[in-house]
């Protein structure tokens, strides 16, 4: 598996500091309130777990599974809900937690969908942001790190279901993708 890794982009200690910073910021912003973290599966599960451990406010956790990718490295632009929430979010403060924002299509769709369920507030949080790939304007309240337009894996991010378990964020080499990027 490691033979397909081109380079480590973000090491685990830097990721840990990012999670602490975001946890502190969210805890400050939501002091005295309970929030529901909505993790976007599958990629956000590692980040959500680390982020939740840094929160000092009451928190509940739920998950949604959406898909905008096939088995390739580029989004299809079509967002499908694969698993919906189990929790009623009416009059609740929710934070949608995503692994990465690139085109913005998925989070834009989720924000619109979840707003129809009448939450008290909606905020977006992402570990990694690729602003160079943006197709729609979207405001993300909590951004861990801005990254270059590279296909990354590790820390929950995958290529065709692989590499999620890597502790660092790495750039995937072209040879692992059949020569495509």
N, C-alpha and C positions, 0 to 999 in steps of 0.2 A: 504494500500500500504506500509506504513512504517513498518508493521510487518515483511516484507520480507527482510528488510535491516539488514545486519549482523553488519556493522560498518561504520562510516564515515571515509573515507580515506583522503580526501582533503577538507578542509573547504573553503567557498566562499571568505573569505578575502585573503587566500593564492592564490586562483585562480585569484583574481583581481590583485594581485602583479605580478603574472606570465604574465598576459595580458599586463600590463604596461611595464614590462621588454622586452617582445617580440616586442611590438609596438615601443619602443625606439630603439631597435636593428635594426628592419626592416627600420624604418625611417632614421636611420643613414646610413645603407647600400645602400639605394635607394635614397639618397638625390639628389634632382634635377631631378628625373625621376618619371614618372607615372607608377603605377603598377595596374595589374588586379588581384584581389583576386578571386580565384575560390574555392568556398565552396563545399565540398563534402557532399551532402545531405544524410540522414537527420541529422545525428549526429553532424555535424560541425556548424550548423546554430547559436547556442548560442555563441560558441567560436568565430566564424567569426565576429559576431556583436560586441562583446566586444573588440576584437583585432582591428577592423576597427576604433573604436572610439579613440584608442590610437595612430593611425598613424597621422603623421604631413605632409605627402607627398600626392600628388594627387593620388586618388585611385578610381577605378571602381570595381564593384562587379558582378560576375556571379556565376552560380551554375551548378553542374553536379550531377546526381544521379546515383550511381553505387551500385551493390549488390554483396556481396560475402558470405552472410549469408542466411540461410533459417530462420526458426523460432527458431533455437537452439542457443547455446552459442559458437559454434565453426564454423570457416569459412569453406566453402565448397571448397575453392581454385579456384573456377570458378568466374571470374569477369564479370558481365553483365553491360552494359551501359543502364540505365533506362531513363535518361534525359541527353541530350547533351547540350553543350554551345549554347547560343544565340549570343555570341560575337565572332568576328573574332580576333584571337590572333596573327596573322602574324605580326612579328617585334615588338611585345609587350613584356614587362617584366611581367611574370606571377608568382604568388605564389599560389600553391595548398594548401588549408587549410583543414586539416583533424582533426577529433576529437581524433582518437587514431591510432597508428601504432602497430600492433602486428606481424603478419607473414610477413608483407611487400609486400605481393602479390598485394593488391589493388593499393597501391601507385606506385609500380614498373610498373604495367600495365598502370596506368594513365600517368606516366612520359613518357613511351615509346609512347603511343598514342598521347599525346599532343606535343611531339617533332616532330612528322610528320607534324604538322601544322605550323612549322617554326616560333616559337616565338623568340624574341631577347634573352630571358633567361627563365629558369624554376627553381624555388626553391620550396622546400617542407617545410611546416610548420605544426606541430602537437601539440595539447595541451598535449597529453599524449603518452608516448612511453613505450612499453613492450618489451625490447630487448630479454628477455628470450624466447619469442615465435617466434622469427625471423626464417623464412624459406628461405628467399632470402636476400642477402646483399643489403641494400639500404641506401644511404646517405640522411639524413634529415637535412637541413640547420638550421632550427629553431625548437627547441624542448622545449616545456614548462616544462614538468616534466617527469622523468623516474619513472615508477611505477612497483610494483611486479606483478607477473602473477596471478591476481585475476580478476574475472568478475565484472566489475564496471558499475554503472549506475548513472544517474543524469548529470546535466550540458550538456544536449543534447544527452548523451549516453543512450541507451535503452536496455531492454530485451523484445523482442516480441512486440515492439511499446510502452511499458510502461516505466515510470520513467524519461523521458526526462526533465520534468519540475522541478525536484528536484534541488535546488540551490547549493548543495554540491555534491561532487563525493563520492559515497558510494559503499561498497562491497555488492553484492547481496548474500543473504543466500541460501543455497542449497534447502530449502523447497519451494522456489518460482519457482524452475525449475523442479519440479517433481522428485526431488532427484538426478538429473543429474548435472554434472558440467564439 
